[in-house]
């Protein structure tokens, strides 16, 4: 890696000579014991540098301790003696432990010390004994803050977590903070043992890898057979052309030969040839469902770009990017040392309200799910007669939804539990332990995790999938049954869902006295309130009604609009203006509250906002969809149907599942807390989006697309 960096530097020419010299100096310095250059008797280490460490452990030595702590006290005494005698080896323990940083007023409450310095070297050989070091992260509960203070200690291996925690709590009790601490220590960069989840992850990856390789080999074999036959056909065509030019065949045969040479319909394309080749081979057909070549071709195709509802590709892609942006912002704050300052700055910036307004993003997915369920199912149900056929249809529909969601969801859980614990390491990497523990305990609660152990959920962001599945297999069949029997009953059902959702959200807000939107995240019961289906089915119900409306012939309205282009322009302008006004109001309504430029929102106003925001947002989406689907939104429909959105929209399910894991690994692996600003936030967002899309593309090739193709075989 270092040599590659040097080569790249040389490629920049003489202007980089000084930079190259510095890089080479660092290279040779890294190969030596460079710590000798930092003498402990240097003016830089004047006692202030090591005073915190010394005072903390001198107090421990003076206290009474159990016999089992004798080795720990002995090692600490030797370290303190080494510091007093200005021995370089002892400096590592003090230097790699935390110091109070600058920026406390801006939220600098992560004092991570030096993770790598503490864990390297693994032990110190002295004259007649050795001391091993380990890195301990201390979480101190600050009563004035919901987020704990984190600081690091580099301590001898013989000191137990219990010993450190007891004496830290005792020391803090003598201060005004009266804080309690928890301690987690690591000897070296940890690697998880081969537990059942790791074995299961390896097994799943091995099976999938075998299927992908085998299907690729067969795909290449079919292609080469097609190429050889194509070459043979071209050779025969050329022979016929020679006969034509020599005047040995009739003019009618000459025309046939020219057609063959130019590519007649009788000469099959590769896709037709492939379909014909595998049609009589059932096992090959099933195996080729896992063909990454064919599945990648389907993902990158533009087949649905001219569909009536192609605008939904834009909704899906932009909403997914919006969710990733919001989560990147939240995770950046949690792992930064200037969160308070950055939040104060961003709350004054009107552009940042797009991030703060991302709470309604997931409601776009609920709306689209309801719309597409009706739009795809209603024409098929209309052709079916009898209760039995319709029941079988809904059973098959539920099975398809189950196959569409479950395998990828479970695979991500398996990979998360099997590989992520050992994927990387860092001082903050153990923050994943809470998520890993929840998944080990409650992985089985998929599709019901919005009711069961919702406060200890495996992959907490998957609450949406549970709601969406429940809506699809319960609400959609009821609505379509009612609307086909008596349309007004279906409409009444939609109104009742929307009204009950509004009432439930308003009641919960008043009951718990919650602030609007995400500002109520610290309120007890917020997460339960956030994931319950009856608080979320309003947008889905509006999607159901919009899907029915798109399939209902509105001849008079269409004729009235199409008679005069001015009327069409008027309807389009008014519709988009209304939708834009609703969306901007939904996003920017809290700007005064966040920036402090307006009086605080009352609980009653908060209840009204929380209850109505998702419904009016869905109505705005419905207006745009109706305009696009009826040809009244040319430029906007073209943008939302952009080919890039079509392709990205096909992998958004995987992106939704994996992007929080990507953020956890990226931020948890950092050796120092971030100092965030606008540019770094953009870089983090783009990096997370690209990485998540790449992982999602691989998951789509390996799991999602093969299982969809497999289901179509039946």
Helices and strands as residue ranges (DSSP letters): H 2-10, G 14-16, H 17-30, G 34-37, H 48-62, G 67-69, H 70-84, H 88-95, G 104-106, E 110-111, H 115-119, E 123-125, E 130-140, E 149-156, H 161-172, E 181-186, H 196-245, H 251-262, H 270-279, H 282-287, G 288-290, H 292-299, H 311-334, H 339-347, G 350-352, H 353-356, G 357-360, H 361-382, H 387-418, G 420-422, G 429-431, H 432-442, G 443-445, G 454-456, G 460-462, H 463-470, I 471-475, H 476-485, H 487-512, G 517-520, H 526-531, G 533-535, H 537-551, H 555-562, H 565-588, H 591-595, H 603-629, H 634-640, H 643-649, H 652-668, H 678-699, I 700-704, H 705-712
